[in-house]
């Protein structure tokens, strides 16, 4: 009898531990780095919670500006490189990170601390969204910088991934979303390539990016960041018309590769009918409510008639907090296909509840 009692107690304890671990595994934090501030979201299998918005210091703003402006294929840039042995010998001269790296790592650490405090426990997984497309498979000094900042901030491993914010917003709106297995059409007929235009309009800068989407994979076709076209620059201009002409010029330049990317639609009579559905537009940033931006978008997009435009007033706009978690699906292990999740469905549910 005593043996059975001990066995039952042991099984009960094991089940409690397993359930606690499962609860932890069903949590992830999404951290978004903009040019001037950082935001954090806590994701669970049942909900998404906004945790914090932290204004960037002058050092952080300078670091992010340098990060966006300076792109090089030299991944061995010593000023931002942190070799593996720096984890064990941080006092070595070569291991002293520069000011930019420290500023960005400090922001990531502050956002991480806010999420851990909000959940009252360490969050096991994380994802970071950034203002540039910096894929791991095509390394540049920017990818090295991000990896080093994540390492210095001590974000939980092995997840510590980073994503382009425009791509995250698109995924959060259900564009190009691809879950594991049959849903990705690995073995079935593939969906025609689509194109996503992302527009990031903030006080600091204007960024237009064009990406092709094929099987859940985003490939950048064009991207331009103009610091002289941020919303704040309107205050110093005598003629706002010049500002919006510059914005429209950037948009038209970004849209130029669209016809080439969608050539298969023009060649195939059956697909021509779906051409309108092939271009999607997502708009985000802290100045997207500006009337001038909406007018510029309407003028530049008129000939394309995009099938989907994500704007805040339509409640399909994925703000940076939500975008940071890659539509919340980036953190599901591939074999968790018994837990289907749709970002678009959650957005609609939150709308119905009056949360958006």
HELIX and SHEET records of a PDB file:
HELIX    1   1 UNK A    2  UNK A   25  1                                  24    
HELIX    2   2 UNK A   58  UNK A   69  1                                  12    
HELIX    3   3 UNK A   84  UNK A   87  5                                   4    
HELIX    4   4 UNK A   93  UNK A   95  5                                   3    
HELIX    5   5 UNK A   99  UNK A  119  1                                  21    
HELIX    6   6 UNK A  136  UNK A  138  5                                   3    
HELIX    7   7 UNK A  141  UNK A  153  1                                  13    
HELIX    8   8 UNK A  165  UNK A  172  1                                   8    
HELIX    9   9 UNK A  181  UNK A  184  5                                   4    
HELIX   10  10 UNK A  227  UNK A  229  5                                   3    
HELIX   11  11 UNK A  231  UNK A  236  5                                   6    
HELIX   12  12 UNK A  240  UNK A  255  1                                  16    
HELIX   13  13 UNK A  258  UNK A  261  1                                   4    
HELIX   14  14 UNK A  263  UNK A  267  1                                   5    
HELIX   15  15 UNK A  269  UNK A  272  1                                   4    
HELIX   16  16 UNK A  275  UNK A  278  5                                   4    
HELIX   17  17 UNK A  291  UNK A  301  1                                  11    
HELIX   18  18 UNK A  312  UNK A  314  5                                   3    
HELIX   19  19 UNK A  320  UNK A  323  1                                   4    
HELIX   20  20 UNK A  326  UNK A  328  5                                   3    
HELIX   21  21 UNK A  343  UNK A  352  1                                  10    
SHEET    1   A 5 UNK A  48  UNK A  55  0                                        
SHEET    2   A 5 UNK A  37  UNK A  44 -1                                        
SHEET    3   A 5 UNK A  27  UNK A  33 -1                                        
SHEET    4   A 5 UNK A 126  UNK A 130  1                                        
SHEET    5   A 5 UNK A 161  UNK A 164  1                                        
SHEET    1   B 5 UNK A 217  UNK A 226  0                                        
SHEET    2   B 5 UNK A 206  UNK A 214 -1                                        
SHEET    3   B 5 UNK A 194  UNK A 201 -1                                        
SHEET    4   B 5 UNK A 279  UNK A 284  1                                        
SHEET    5   B 5 UNK A 308  UNK A 310  1                                        
END                                                                             
